[in-house]
Structures are given as C-alpha cells and as structure tokens.
Amino acid sequence: MDHSQRTSRVLPIAALALLLGQSCVTVRPEQRAILADPIMQFGADAHARAALEHALENREGSSGAGSVQGGGCGCN
C-alpha cells in the first residue's frame, strides 16, 4: 500500500472522528428548559404543534402528555 492509498483511507476516518467529536456537548441544567421548548423539537411546523399543545393543555387542564418532560420524580 503506497502513501496515497493510505491517505485516502485515513482522511475520511479522521474527518468522521473529528465531526463526531464536535457533536458532543454538556448541557447545563438551566439550559435544558430552553432546549425542551416545543419550538426546538424536530418537525415540519413546530409553531403549529406548540399552539395545538397549548390549546389541549388549556382544554384538558393538564400539560406534558404529548412529550417527555421532567425527570419522572413527580416534583414538577
């Protein structure tokens, strides 16, 4: 295996490792509320879904049934 073949194999692996290493981040607890906002969820129309969830919360008198929220300890 010559130098150019070795480089052509190592370069994509190194680029992938660099990309995956950059995607890891620690989120502070006070930032989690912002990231849990319905607007931050993946979807075609997050604003419409947030409005629908708000309407359902008001009608049903409850909240949080449509997505995972809180830590599950019952303290929210």
PQR file with spaces between the fields and no chain letter, atoms N, CA, C, O and H, PARSE charges and radii, in Angstrom:
ATOM       1  N    MET     1       0.854   -1.167    0.000 -0.4000 1.5000
ATOM       2  CA   MET     1       0.000    0.000    0.000 -0.0000 2.0000
ATOM       3  C    MET     1       0.901    1.230    0.000  0.5500 1.7000
ATOM       4  O    MET     1       1.751    1.386    0.876 -0.5500 1.4000
ATOM       5  N    ASP     2       0.713    2.083   -0.968 -0.4000 1.5000
ATOM       6  CA   ASP     2       1.542    3.272   -1.047 -0.0000 2.0000
ATOM       7  C    ASP     2       0.930    4.411   -0.214  0.5500 1.7000
ATOM       8  O    ASP     2      -0.148    4.270    0.364 -0.5500 1.4000
ATOM       9  H    ASP     2       0.022    1.956   -1.679  0.4000 1.0000
ATOM      10  N    HIS     3       1.630    5.510   -0.173 -0.4000 1.5000
ATOM      11  CA   HIS     3       1.246    6.644    0.679 -0.0000 2.0000
ATOM      12  C    HIS     3      -0.105    7.250    0.289  0.5500 1.7000
ATOM      13  O    HIS     3      -0.884    7.612    1.171 -0.5500 1.4000
ATOM      14  H    HIS     3       2.505    5.624   -0.642  0.4000 1.0000
ATOM      15  N    SER     4      -0.396    7.367   -0.987 -0.4000 1.5000
ATOM      16  CA   SER     4      -1.650    7.997   -1.429 -0.0000 2.0000
ATOM      17  C    SER     4      -2.865    7.128   -1.080  0.5500 1.7000
ATOM      18  O    SER     4      -3.919    7.660   -0.732 -0.5500 1.4000
ATOM      19  H    SER     4       0.236    7.073   -1.704  0.4000 1.0000
ATOM      20  N    GLN     5      -2.729    5.799   -1.168 -0.4000 1.5000
ATOM      21  CA   GLN     5      -3.829    4.920   -0.793 -0.0000 2.0000
ATOM      22  C    GLN     5      -4.094    4.977    0.705  0.5500 1.7000
ATOM      23  O    GLN     5      -5.246    4.974    1.141 -0.5500 1.4000
ATOM      24  H    GLN     5      -1.873    5.367   -1.451  0.4000 1.0000
ATOM      25  N    ARG     6      -3.027    5.027    1.488 -0.4000 1.5000
ATOM      26  CA   ARG     6      -3.166    5.095    2.933 -0.0000 2.0000
ATOM      27  C    ARG     6      -3.838    6.408    3.334  0.5500 1.7000
ATOM      28  O    ARG     6      -4.709    6.429    4.203 -0.5500 1.4000
ATOM      29  H    ARG     6      -2.091    5.029    1.134  0.4000 1.0000
ATOM      30  N    THR     7      -3.426    7.494    2.696 -0.4000 1.5000
ATOM      31  CA   THR     7      -4.010    8.802    2.978 -0.0000 2.0000
ATOM      32  C    THR     7      -5.481    8.834    2.596  0.5500 1.7000
ATOM      33  O    THR     7      -6.292    9.418    3.315 -0.5500 1.4000
ATOM      34  H    THR     7      -2.718    7.477    1.990  0.4000 1.0000
ATOM      35  N    SER     8      -5.839    8.218    1.479 -0.4000 1.5000
ATOM      36  CA   SER     8      -7.233    8.225    1.031 -0.0000 2.0000
ATOM      37  C    SER     8      -8.128    7.403    1.957  0.5500 1.7000
ATOM      38  O    SER     8      -9.341    7.611    1.975 -0.5500 1.4000
ATOM      39  H    SER     8      -5.180    7.743    0.895  0.4000 1.0000
ATOM      40  N    ARG     9      -7.566    6.490    2.714 -0.4000 1.5000
ATOM      41  CA   ARG     9      -8.357    5.730    3.686 -0.0000 2.0000
ATOM      42  C    ARG     9      -8.399    6.405    5.049  0.5500 1.7000
ATOM      43  O    ARG     9      -9.429    6.376    5.722 -0.5500 1.4000
ATOM      44  H    ARG     9      -6.580    6.321    2.700  0.4000 1.0000
ATOM      45  N    VAL    10      -7.317    6.999    5.451 -0.4000 1.5000
ATOM      46  CA   VAL    10      -7.224    7.597    6.781 -0.0000 2.0000
ATOM      47  C    VAL    10      -7.962    8.939    6.845  0.5500 1.7000
ATOM      48  O    VAL    10      -8.568    9.255    7.868 -0.5500 1.4000
ATOM      49  H    VAL    10      -6.480    7.022    4.904  0.4000 1.0000
ATOM      50  N    LEU    11      -7.922    9.714    5.790 -0.4000 1.5000
ATOM      51  CA   LEU    11      -8.523   11.043    5.791 -0.0000 2.0000
ATOM      52  C    LEU    11     -10.034   11.026    6.062  0.5500 1.7000
ATOM      53  O    LEU    11     -10.492   11.805    6.897 -0.5500 1.4000
ATOM      54  H    LEU    11      -7.430    9.458    4.958  0.4000 1.0000
ATOM      55  N    PRO    12     -10.829   10.174    5.396 -0.5600 1.5000
ATOM      56  CA   PRO    12     -12.270   10.154    5.718  0.2800 2.0000
ATOM      57  C    PRO    12     -12.559    9.682    7.146  0.5500 1.7000
ATOM      58  O    PRO    12     -13.489   10.173    7.785 -0.5500 1.4000
ATOM      59  N    ILE    13     -11.777    8.745    7.639 -0.4000 1.5000
ATOM      60  CA   ILE    13     -11.971    8.262    9.004 -0.0000 2.0000
ATOM      61  C    ILE    13     -11.632    9.362   10.004  0.5500 1.7000
ATOM      62  O    ILE    13     -12.349    9.540   10.989 -0.5500 1.4000
ATOM      63  H    ILE    13     -11.021    8.346    7.120  0.4000 1.0000
ATOM      64  N    ALA    14     -10.568   10.092    9.770 -0.4000 1.5000
ATOM      65  CA   ALA    14     -10.191   11.194   10.653 -0.0000 2.0000
ATOM      66  C    ALA    14     -11.232   12.307   10.605  0.5500 1.7000
ATOM      67  O    ALA    14     -11.547   12.900   11.637 -0.5500 1.4000
ATOM      68  H    ALA    14      -9.986    9.948    8.969  0.4000 1.0000
ATOM      69  N    ALA    15     -11.768   12.598    9.422 -0.4000 1.5000
ATOM      70  CA   ALA    15     -12.799   13.632    9.292 -0.0000 2.0000
ATOM      71  C    ALA    15     -14.067   13.222   10.037  0.5500 1.7000
ATOM      72  O    ALA    15     -14.688   14.056   10.696 -0.5500 1.4000
ATOM      73  H    ALA    15     -11.512   12.117    8.584  0.4000 1.0000
ATOM      74  N    LEU    16     -14.459   11.959    9.946 -0.4000 1.5000
ATOM      75  CA   LEU    16     -15.634   11.465   10.655 -0.0000 2.0000
ATOM      76  C    LEU    16     -15.431   11.517   12.165  0.5500 1.7000
ATOM      77  O    LEU    16     -16.340   11.904   12.899 -0.5500 1.4000
ATOM      78  H    LEU    16     -13.955   11.281    9.411  0.4000 1.0000
ATOM      79  N    ALA    17     -14.249   11.132   12.632 -0.4000 1.5000
ATOM      80  CA   ALA    17     -13.955   11.191   14.059 -0.0000 2.0000
ATOM      81  C    ALA    17     -13.987   12.631   14.565  0.5500 1.7000
ATOM      82  O    ALA    17     -14.484   12.890   15.661 -0.5500 1.4000
ATOM      83  H    ALA    17     -13.510   10.818   12.035  0.4000 1.0000
ATOM      84  N    LEU    18     -13.472   13.548   13.795 -0.4000 1.5000
ATOM      85  CA   LEU    18     -13.498   14.956   14.172 -0.0000 2.0000
ATOM      86  C    LEU    18     -14.936   15.478   14.226  0.5500 1.7000
ATOM      87  O    LEU    18     -15.296   16.213   15.146 -0.5500 1.4000
ATOM      88  H    LEU    18     -13.069   13.338   12.904  0.4000 1.0000
ATOM      89  N    LEU    19     -15.745   15.107   13.257 -0.4000 1.5000
ATOM      90  CA   LEU    19     -17.144   15.533   13.217 -0.0000 2.0000
ATOM      91  C    LEU    19     -17.920   14.979   14.404  0.5500 1.7000
ATOM      92  O    LEU    19     -18.678   15.713   15.039 -0.5500 1.4000
ATOM      93  H    LEU    19     -15.453   14.510   12.510  0.4000 1.0000
ATOM      94  N    LEU    20     -17.747   13.711   14.710 -0.4000 1.5000
ATOM      95  CA   LEU    20     -18.452   13.105   15.836 -0.0000 2.0000
ATOM      96  C    LEU    20     -17.977   13.663   17.169  0.5500 1.7000
ATOM      97  O    LEU    20     -18.766   13.789   18.106 -0.5500 1.4000
ATOM      98  H    LEU    20     -17.132   13.115   14.194  0.4000 1.0000
ATOM      99  N    GLY    21     -16.718   13.994   17.260 -0.4000 1.5000
ATOM     100  CA   GLY    21     -16.187   14.577   18.494 -0.0000 2.0000
ATOM     101  C    GLY    21     -16.733   15.968   18.754  0.5500 1.7000
ATOM     102  O    GLY    21     -16.876   16.364   19.911 -0.5500 1.4000
ATOM     103  H    GLY    21     -16.077   13.892   16.499  0.4000 1.0000
ATOM     104  N    GLN    22     -17.040   16.714   17.714 -0.4000 1.5000
ATOM     105  CA   GLN    22     -17.577   18.059   17.865 -0.0000 2.0000
ATOM     106  C    GLN    22     -19.050   18.049   18.238  0.5500 1.7000
ATOM     107  O    GLN    22     -19.557   19.065   18.712 -0.5500 1.4000
ATOM     108  H    GLN    22     -16.924   16.392   16.774  0.4000 1.0000
ATOM     109  N    SER    23     -19.757   16.945   18.045 -0.4000 1.5000
ATOM     110  CA   SER    23     -21.185   16.908   18.318 -0.0000 2.0000
ATOM     111  C    SER    23     -21.506   16.612   19.770  0.5500 1.7000
ATOM     112  O    SER    23     -22.675   16.658   20.150 -0.5500 1.4000
ATOM     113  H    SER    23     -19.345   16.119   17.660  0.4000 1.0000
ATOM     114  N    CYS    24     -20.529   16.313   20.583 -0.4000 1.5000
ATOM     115  CA   CYS    24     -20.755   16.038   21.999 -0.0000 2.0000
ATOM     116  C    CYS    24     -20.657   17.335   22.790  0.5500 1.7000
ATOM     117  O    CYS    24     -19.672   18.066   22.683 -0.5500 1.4000
ATOM     118  H    CYS    24     -19.579   16.276   20.274  0.4000 1.0000
ATOM     119  N    VAL    25     -21.677   17.610   23.578 -0.4000 1.5000
ATOM     120  CA   VAL    25     -21.680   18.830   24.368 -0.0000 2.0000
ATOM     121  C    VAL    25     -22.400   18.554   25.684  0.5500 1.7000
ATOM     122  O    VAL    25     -23.339   17.759   25.731 -0.5500 1.4000
ATOM     123  H    VAL    25     -22.477   17.016   23.665  0.4000 1.0000
ATOM     124  N    THR    26     -21.960   19.204   26.737 -0.4000 1.5000
ATOM     125  CA   THR    26     -22.609   19.101   28.027 -0.0000 2.0000
ATOM     126  C    THR    26     -23.577   20.263   28.171  0.5500 1.7000
ATOM     127  O    THR    26     -23.205   21.420   27.972 -0.5500 1.4000
ATOM     128  H    THR    26     -21.197   19.849   26.698  0.4000 1.0000
ATOM     129  N    VAL    27     -24.819   19.954   28.516 -0.4000 1.5000
ATOM     130  CA   VAL    27     -25.850   20.973   28.663 -0.0000 2.0000
ATOM     131  C    VAL    27     -26.089   21.192   30.155  0.5500 1.7000
ATOM     132  O    VAL    27     -26.376   20.256   30.901 -0.5500 1.4000
ATOM     133  H    VAL    27     -25.122   19.014   28.678  0.4000 1.0000
ATOM     134  N    ARG    28     -25.962   22.457   30.570 -0.4000 1.5000
ATOM     135  CA   ARG    28     -26.202   22.788   31.970 -0.0000 2.0000
ATOM     136  C    ARG    28     -27.695   22.674   32.283  0.5500 1.7000
ATOM     137  O    ARG    28     -28.521   22.848   31.387 -0.5500 1.4000
ATOM     138  H    ARG    28     -25.729   23.218   29.964  0.4000 1.0000
ATOM     139  N    PRO    29     -28.058   22.382   33.547 -0.5600 1.5000
ATOM     140  CA   PRO    29     -29.471   22.218   33.897  0.2800 2.0000
ATOM     141  C    PRO    29     -30.332   23.431   33.559  0.5500 1.7000
ATOM     142  O    PRO    29     -31.483   23.266   33.155 -0.5500 1.4000
ATOM     143  N    GLU    30     -29.810   24.631   33.711 -0.4000 1.5000
ATOM     144  CA   GLU    30     -30.621   25.808   33.410 -0.0000 2.0000
ATOM     145  C    GLU    30     -30.838   26.001   31.918  0.5500 1.7000
ATOM     146  O    GLU    30     -31.724   26.758   31.523 -0.5500 1.4000
ATOM     147  H    GLU    30     -28.875   24.765   34.038  0.4000 1.0000
ATOM     148  N    GLN    31     -30.051   25.335   31.079 -0.4000 1.5000
ATOM     149  CA   GLN    31     -30.228   25.412   29.629 -0.0000 2.0000
ATOM     150  C    GLN    31     -31.218   24.370   29.112  0.5500 1.7000
ATOM     151  O    GLN    31     -31.713   24.487   27.990 -0.5500 1.4000
ATOM     152  H    GLN    31     -29.331   24.719   31.400  0.4000 1.0000
ATOM     153  N    ARG    32     -31.507   23.362   29.916 -0.4000 1.5000
ATOM     154  CA   ARG    32     -32.377   22.282   29.459 -0.0000 2.0000
ATOM     155  C    ARG    32     -33.802   22.750   29.236  0.5500 1.7000
ATOM     156  O    ARG    32     -34.488   22.227   28.358 -0.5500 1.4000
ATOM     157  H    ARG    32     -31.106   23.267   30.827  0.4000 1.0000
ATOM     158  N    ALA    33     -34.259   23.714   30.002 -0.4000 1.5000
ATOM     159  CA   ALA    33     -35.614   24.232   29.810 -0.0000 2.0000
ATOM     160  C    ALA    33     -35.743   24.890   28.450  0.5500 1.7000
ATOM     161  O    ALA    33     -36.777   24.765   27.793 -0.5500 1.4000
ATOM     162  H    ALA    33     -33.702   24.138   30.715  0.4000 1.0000
ATOM     163  N    ILE    34     -34.710   25.584   28.024 -0.4000 1.5000
ATOM     164  CA   ILE    34     -34.742   26.231   26.713 -0.0000 2.0000
ATOM     165  C    ILE    34     -34.741   25.172   25.611  0.5500 1.7000
ATOM     166  O    ILE    34     -35.464   25.311   24.624 -0.5500 1.4000
ATOM     167  H    ILE    34     -33.870   25.686   28.558  0.4000 1.0000
ATOM     168  N    LEU    35     -33.949   24.130   25.765 -0.4000 1.5000
ATOM     169  CA   LEU    35     -33.870   23.085   24.744 -0.0000 2.0000
ATOM     170  C    LEU    35     -35.114   22.209   24.725  0.5500 1.7000
ATOM     171  O    LEU    35     -35.391   21.575   23.707 -0.5500 1.4000
ATOM     172  H    LEU    35     -33.362   24.017   26.566  0.4000 1.0000
ATOM     173  N    ALA    36     -35.877   22.152   25.821 -0.4000 1.5000
ATOM     174  CA   ALA    36     -37.101   21.358   25.878 -0.0000 2.0000
ATOM     175  C    ALA    36     -38.306   22.120   25.346  0.5500 1.7000
ATOM     176  O    ALA    36     -39.405   21.567   25.299 -0.5500 1.4000
ATOM     177  H    ALA    36     -35.652   22.667   26.648  0.4000 1.0000
ATOM     178  N    ASP    37     -38.127   23.371   24.946 -0.4000 1.5000
ATOM     179  CA   ASP    37     -39.211   24.173   24.383 -0.0000 2.0000
ATOM     180  C    ASP    37     -39.734   23.481   23.122  0.5500 1.7000
ATOM     181  O    ASP    37     -38.931   23.002   22.321 -0.5500 1.4000
ATOM     182  H    ASP    37     -37.234   23.820   24.985  0.4000 1.0000
ATOM     183  N    PRO    38     -41.056   23.414   22.919 -0.5600 1.5000
ATOM     184  CA   PRO    38     -41.594   22.756   21.724  0.2800 2.0000
ATOM     185  C    PRO    38     -41.066   23.331   20.416  0.5500 1.7000
ATOM     186  O    PRO    38     -41.031   22.629   19.406 -0.5500 1.4000
ATOM     187  N    ILE    39     -40.662   24.576   20.417 -0.4000 1.5000
ATOM     188  CA   ILE    39     -40.125   25.184   19.206 -0.0000 2.0000
ATOM     189  C    ILE    39     -38.813   24.504   18.802  0.5500 1.7000
ATOM     190  O    ILE    39     -38.461   24.491   17.622 -0.5500 1.4000
ATOM     191  H    ILE    39     -40.690   25.146   21.238  0.4000 1.0000
ATOM     192  N    MET    40     -38.092   23.941   19.771 -0.4000 1.5000
ATOM     193  CA   MET    40     -36.810   23.310   19.492 -0.0000 2.0000
ATOM     194  C    MET    40     -36.951   21.861   19.005  0.5500 1.7000
ATOM     195  O    MET    40     -35.947   21.229   18.678 -0.5500 1.4000
ATOM     196  H    MET    40     -38.378   23.951   20.729  0.4000 1.0000
ATOM     197  N    GLN    41     -38.171   21.328   18.951 -0.4000 1.5000
ATOM     198  CA   GLN    41     -38.389   19.954   18.534 -0.0000 2.0000
ATOM     199  C    GLN    41     -38.333   19.857   17.012  0.5500 1.7000
ATOM     200  O    GLN    41     -38.676   20.803   16.303 -0.5500 1.4000
ATOM     201  H    GLN    41     -38.987   21.842   19.217  0.4000 1.0000
ATOM     202  N    PHE    42     -37.897   18.704   16.524 -0.4000 1.5000
ATOM     203  CA   PHE    42     -37.870   18.462   15.089 -0.0000 2.0000
ATOM     204  C    PHE    42     -39.294   18.279   14.592  0.5500 1.7000
ATOM     205  O    PHE    42     -40.106   17.635   15.256 -0.5500 1.4000
ATOM     206  H    PHE    42     -37.618   17.935   17.100  0.4000 1.0000
ATOM     207  N    GLY    43     -39.593   18.825   13.463 -0.4000 1.5000
ATOM     208  CA   GLY    43     -40.918   18.662   12.874 -0.0000 2.0000
ATOM     209  C    GLY    43     -41.104   19.683   11.772  0.5500 1.7000
ATOM     210  O    GLY    43     -40.337   20.636   11.637 -0.5500 1.4000
ATOM     211  H    GLY    43     -38.933   19.348   12.924  0.4000 1.0000
ATOM     212  N    ALA    44     -42.135   19.459   10.995 -0.4000 1.5000
ATOM     213  CA   ALA    44     -42.385   20.345    9.869 -0.0000 2.0000
ATOM     214  C    ALA    44     -42.857   21.719   10.328  0.5500 1.7000
ATOM     215  O    ALA    44     -42.448   22.732    9.761 -0.5500 1.4000
ATOM     216  H    ALA    44     -42.758   18.684   11.105  0.4000 1.0000
ATOM     217  N    ASP    45     -43.714   21.767   11.351 -0.4000 1.5000
ATOM     218  CA   ASP    45     -44.268   23.037   11.792 -0.0000 2.0000
ATOM     219  C    ASP    45     -44.335   23.058   13.318  0.5500 1.7000
ATOM     220  O    ASP    45     -45.377   22.770   13.906 -0.5500 1.4000
ATOM     221  H    ASP    45     -44.046   20.943   11.812  0.4000 1.0000
ATOM     222  N    ALA    46     -43.243   23.393   13.935 -0.4000 1.5000
ATOM     223  CA   ALA    46     -43.168   23.372   15.400 -0.0000 2.0000
ATOM     224  C    ALA    46     -44.084   24.415   16.026  0.5500 1.7000
ATOM     225  O    ALA    46     -44.622   24.182   17.108 -0.5500 1.4000
ATOM     226  H    ALA    46     -42.396   23.626   13.458  0.4000 1.0000
ATOM     227  N    HIS    47     -44.277   25.560   15.372 -0.4000 1.5000
ATOM     228  CA   HIS    47     -45.151   26.599   15.918 -0.0000 2.0000
ATOM     229  C    HIS    47     -46.600   26.118   15.980  0.5500 1.7000
ATOM     230  O    HIS    47     -47.286   26.349   16.976 -0.5500 1.4000
ATOM     231  H    HIS    47     -43.841   25.750   14.493  0.4000 1.0000
ATOM     232  N    ALA    48     -47.065   25.462   14.938 -0.4000 1.5000
ATOM     233  CA   ALA    48     -48.442   24.962   14.920 -0.0000 2.0000
ATOM     234  C    ALA    48     -48.630   23.871   15.969  0.5500 1.7000
ATOM     235  O    ALA    48     -49.660   23.830   16.642 -0.5500 1.4000
ATOM     236  H    ALA    48     -46.508   25.275   14.129  0.4000 1.0000
ATOM     237  N    ARG    49     -47.652   22.996   16.111 -0.4000 1.5000
ATOM     238  CA   ARG    49     -47.763   21.933   17.105 -0.0000 2.0000
ATOM     239  C    ARG    49     -47.754   22.511   18.509  0.5500 1.7000
ATOM     240  O    ARG    49     -48.490   22.039   19.376 -0.5500 1.4000
ATOM     241  H    ARG    49     -46.815   23.030   15.564  0.4000 1.0000
ATOM     242  N    ALA    50     -46.925   23.533   18.749 -0.4000 1.5000
ATOM     243  CA   ALA    50     -46.884   24.167   20.061 -0.0000 2.0000
ATOM     244  C    ALA    50     -48.220   24.834   20.376  0.5500 1.7000
ATOM     245  O    ALA    50     -48.690   24.774   21.512 -0.5500 1.4000
ATOM     246  H    ALA    50     -46.327   23.916   18.045  0.4000 1.0000
ATOM     247  N    ALA    51     -48.833   25.469   19.375 -0.4000 1.5000
ATOM     248  CA   ALA    51     -50.140   26.098   19.582 -0.0000 2.0000
ATOM     249  C    ALA    51     -51.204   25.045   19.876  0.5500 1.7000
ATOM     250  O    ALA    51     -52.061   25.257   20.734 -0.5500 1.4000
ATOM     251  H    ALA    51     -48.451   25.518   18.452  0.4000 1.0000
ATOM     252  N    LEU    52     -51.160   23.919   19.177 -0.4000 1.5000
ATOM     253  CA   LEU    52     -52.117   22.846   19.409 -0.0000 2.0000
ATOM     254  C    LEU    52     -51.949   22.268   20.809  0.5500 1.7000
ATOM     255  O    LEU    52     -52.938   22.049   21.509 -0.5500 1.4000
ATOM     256  H    LEU    52     -50.464   23.747   18.480  0.4000 1.0000
ATOM     257  N    GLU    53     -50.714   22.020   21.222 -0.4000 1.5000
ATOM     258  CA   GLU    53     -50.466   21.502   22.565 -0.0000 2.0000
ATOM     259  C    GLU    53     -50.940   22.487   23.626  0.5500 1.7000
ATOM     260  O    GLU    53     -51.482   22.078   24.652 -0.5500 1.4000
ATOM     261  H    GLU    53     -49.911   22.198   20.653  0.4000 1.0000
ATOM     262  N    HIS    54     -50.742   23.772   23.391 -0.4000 1.5000
ATOM     263  CA   HIS    54     -51.206   24.790   24.333 -0.0000 2.0000
ATOM     264  C    HIS    54     -52.732   24.757   24.443  0.5500 1.7000
ATOM     265  O    HIS    54     -53.279   24.848   25.542 -0.5500 1.4000
ATOM     266  H    HIS    54     -50.302   24.104   22.557  0.4000 1.0000
ATOM     267  N    ALA    55     -53.409   24.630   23.320 -0.4000 1.5000
ATOM     268  CA   ALA    55     -54.869   24.552   23.334 -0.0000 2.0000
ATOM     269  C    ALA    55     -55.347   23.302   24.058  0.5500 1.7000
ATOM     270  O    ALA    55     -56.309   23.357   24.823 -0.5500 1.4000
ATOM     271  H    ALA    55     -52.965   24.556   22.427  0.4000 1.0000
ATOM     272  N    LEU    56     -54.686   22.185   23.823 -0.4000 1.5000
ATOM     273  CA   LEU    56     -55.069   20.951   24.509 -0.0000 2.0000
ATOM     274  C    LEU    56     -54.820   21.040   26.005  0.5500 1.7000
ATOM     275  O    LEU    56     -55.629   20.554   26.795 -0.5500 1.4000
ATOM     276  H    LEU    56     -53.904   22.141   23.202  0.4000 1.0000
ATOM     277  N    GLU    57     -53.714   21.654   26.405 -0.4000 1.5000
ATOM     278  CA   GLU    57     -53.431   21.824   27.826 -0.0000 2.0000
ATOM     279  C    GLU    57     -54.518   22.662   28.494  0.5500 1.7000
ATOM     280  O    GLU    57     -54.951   22.352   29.604 -0.5500 1.4000
ATOM     281  H    GLU    57     -53.057   22.049   25.762  0.4000 1.0000
ATOM     282  N    ASN    58     -54.957   23.720   27.822 -0.4000 1.5000
ATOM     283  CA   ASN    58     -55.995   24.562   28.393 -0.0000 2.0000
ATOM     284  C    ASN    58     -57.332   23.846   28.456  0.5500 1.7000
ATOM     285  O    ASN    58     -58.062   23.985   29.437 -0.5500 1.4000
ATOM     286  H    ASN    58     -54.606   23.973   26.920  0.4000 1.0000
ATOM     287  N    ARG    59     -57.659   23.087   27.434 -0.4000 1.5000
ATOM     288  CA   ARG    59     -58.940   22.390   27.389 -0.0000 2.0000
ATOM     289  C    ARG    59     -58.982   21.237   28.389  0.5500 1.7000
ATOM     290  O    ARG    59     -59.981   21.045   29.083 -0.5500 1.4000
ATOM     291  H    ARG    59     -57.065   22.974   26.637  0.4000 1.0000
ATOM     292  N    GLU    60     -57.901   20.475   28.460 -0.4000 1.5000
ATOM     293  CA   GLU    60     -57.862   19.299   29.310 -0.0000 2.0000
ATOM     294  C    GLU    60     -57.499   19.617   30.756  0.5500 1.7000
ATOM     295  O    GLU    60     -57.767   18.821   31.657 -0.5500 1.4000
ATOM     296  H    GLU    60     -57.089   20.631   27.896  0.4000 1.0000
ATOM     297  N    GLY    61     -56.898   20.765   30.975 -0.4000 1.5000
ATOM     298  CA   GLY    61     -56.479   21.102   32.335 -0.0000 2.0000
ATOM     299  C    GLY    61     -55.229   20.361   32.759  0.5500 1.7000
ATOM     300  O    GLY    61     -54.976   20.195   33.953 -0.5500 1.4000
ATOM     301  H    GLY    61     -56.681   21.412   30.244  0.4000 1.0000
ATOM     302  N    SER    62     -54.453   19.918   31.801 -0.4000 1.5000
ATOM     303  CA   SER    62     -53.225   19.190   32.116 -0.0000 2.0000
ATOM     304  C    SER    62     -52.148   19.627   31.148  0.5500 1.7000
ATOM     305  O    SER    62     -52.412   20.354   30.190 -0.5500 1.4000
ATOM     306  H    SER    62     -54.658   20.052   30.832  0.4000 1.0000
ATOM     307  N    SER    63     -50.940   19.180   31.405 -0.4000 1.5000
ATOM     308  CA   SER    63     -49.847   19.504   30.498 -0.0000 2.0000
ATOM     309  C    SER    63     -48.853   18.364   30.472  0.5500 1.7000
ATOM     310  O    SER    63     -48.778   17.564   31.404 -0.5500 1.4000
ATOM     311  H    SER    63     -50.726   18.590   32.183  0.4000 1.0000
ATOM     312  N    GLY    64     -48.090   18.298   29.392 -0.4000 1.5000
ATOM     313  CA   GLY    64     -46.990   17.349   29.316 -0.0000 2.0000
ATOM     314  C    GLY    64     -47.346   15.980   28.807  0.5500 1.7000
ATOM     315  O    GLY    64     -46.488   15.098   28.826 -0.5500 1.4000
ATOM     316  H    GLY    64     -48.151   18.948   28.634  0.4000 1.0000
ATOM     317  N    ALA    65     -48.560   15.745   28.353 -0.4000 1.5000
ATOM     318  CA   ALA    65     -48.928   14.406   27.915 -0.0000 2.0000
ATOM     319  C    ALA    65     -48.406   14.092   26.515  0.5500 1.7000
ATOM     320  O    ALA    65     -48.298   12.921   26.148 -0.5500 1.4000
ATOM     321  H    ALA    65     -49.257   16.462   28.337  0.4000 1.0000
ATOM     322  N    GLY    66     -48.084   15.106   25.738 -0.4000 1.5000
ATOM     323  CA   GLY    66     -47.673   14.869   24.361 -0.0000 2.0000
ATOM     324  C    GLY    66     -46.211   14.580   24.178  0.5500 1.7000
ATOM     325  O    GLY    66     -45.818   14.073   23.128 -0.5500 1.4000
ATOM     326  H    GLY    66     -48.172   16.056   26.035  0.4000 1.0000
ATOM     327  N    SER    67     -45.388   14.882   25.157 -0.4000 1.5000
ATOM     328  CA   SER    67     -43.959   14.646   25.020 -0.0000 2.0000
ATOM     329  C    SER    67     -43.365   14.366   26.388  0.5500 1.7000
ATOM     330  O    SER    67     -44.025   14.531   27.414 -0.5500 1.4000
ATOM     331  H    SER    67     -45.708   15.294   26.010  0.4000 1.0000
ATOM     332  N    VAL    68     -42.121   13.942   26.388 -0.4000 1.5000
ATOM     333  CA   VAL    68     -41.427   13.630   27.626 -0.0000 2.0000
ATOM     334  C    VAL    68     -40.955   14.920   28.268  0.5500 1.7000
ATOM     335  O    VAL    68     -40.213   15.688   27.654 -0.5500 1.4000
ATOM     336  H    VAL    68     -41.585   13.808   25.555  0.4000 1.0000
ATOM     337  N    GLN    69     -41.378   15.160   29.492 -0.4000 1.5000
ATOM     338  CA   GLN    69     -40.954   16.350   30.213 -0.0000 2.0000
ATOM     339  C    GLN    69     -40.661   15.973   31.655  0.5500 1.7000
ATOM     340  O    GLN    69     -41.274   15.054   32.199 -0.5500 1.4000
ATOM     341  H    GLN    69     -41.980   14.536   29.990  0.4000 1.0000
ATOM     342  N    GLY    70     -39.749   16.663   32.258 -0.4000 1.5000
ATOM     343  CA   GLY    70     -39.427   16.426   33.659 -0.0000 2.0000
ATOM     344  C    GLY    70     -38.555   15.209   33.843  0.5500 1.7000
ATOM     345  O    GLY    70     -38.157   14.553   32.881 -0.5500 1.4000
ATOM     346  H    GLY    70     -39.251   17.409   31.816  0.4000 1.0000
ATOM     347  N    GLY    71     -38.268   14.922   35.093 -0.4000 1.5000
ATOM     348  CA   GLY    71     -37.378   13.817   35.408 -0.0000 2.0000
ATOM     349  C    GLY    71     -38.084   12.545   35.827  0.5500 1.7000
ATOM     350  O    GLY    71     -37.427   11.529   36.053 -0.5500 1.4000
ATOM     351  H    GLY    71     -38.592   15.456   35.874  0.4000 1.0000
ATOM     352  N    GLY    72     -39.410   12.571   35.939 -0.4000 1.5000
ATOM     353  CA   GLY    72     -40.143   11.376   36.322 -0.0000 2.0000
ATOM     354  C    GLY    72     -40.264   11.200   37.813  0.5500 1.7000
ATOM     355  O    GLY    72     -40.791   10.185   38.271 -0.5500 1.4000
ATOM     356  H    GLY    72     -39.944   13.397   35.755  0.4000 1.0000
ATOM     357  N    CYS    73     -39.782   12.178   38.602 -0.4000 1.5000
ATOM     358  CA   CYS    73     -39.843   12.036   40.052 -0.0000 2.0000
ATOM     359  C    CYS    73     -41.123   12.627   40.634  0.5500 1.7000
ATOM     360  O    CYS    73     -41.378   12.463   41.827 -0.5500 1.4000
ATOM     361  H    CYS    73     -39.354   13.002   38.231  0.4000 1.0000
ATOM     362  N    GLY    74     -41.934   13.309   39.829 -0.4000 1.5000
ATOM     363  CA   GLY    74     -43.170   13.900   40.307 -0.0000 2.0000
ATOM     364  C    GLY    74     -42.999   15.248   40.961  0.5500 1.7000
ATOM     365  O    GLY    74     -43.946   15.767   41.552 -0.5500 1.4000
ATOM     366  H    GLY    74     -41.727   13.442   38.859  0.4000 1.0000
ATOM     367  N    CYS    75     -41.823   15.828   40.874 -0.4000 1.5000
ATOM     368  CA   CYS    75     -41.555   17.101   41.548 -0.0000 2.0000
ATOM     369  C    CYS    75     -41.837   18.310   40.664  0.5500 1.7000
ATOM     370  O    CYS    75     -41.682   19.443   41.118 -0.5500 1.4000
ATOM     371  H    CYS    75     -41.054   15.407   40.395  0.4000 1.0000
ATOM     372  N    ASN    76     -42.248   18.102   39.413 -0.4000 1.5000
ATOM     373  CA   ASN    76     -42.503   19.251   38.524 -0.0000 2.0000
ATOM     374  C    ASN    76     -43.883   19.775   38.745  0.5500 1.7000
ATOM     375  O    ASN    76     -44.289   20.738   38.095 -0.5500 1.4000
ATOM     376  H    ASN    76     -42.374   17.181   39.044  0.4000 1.0000
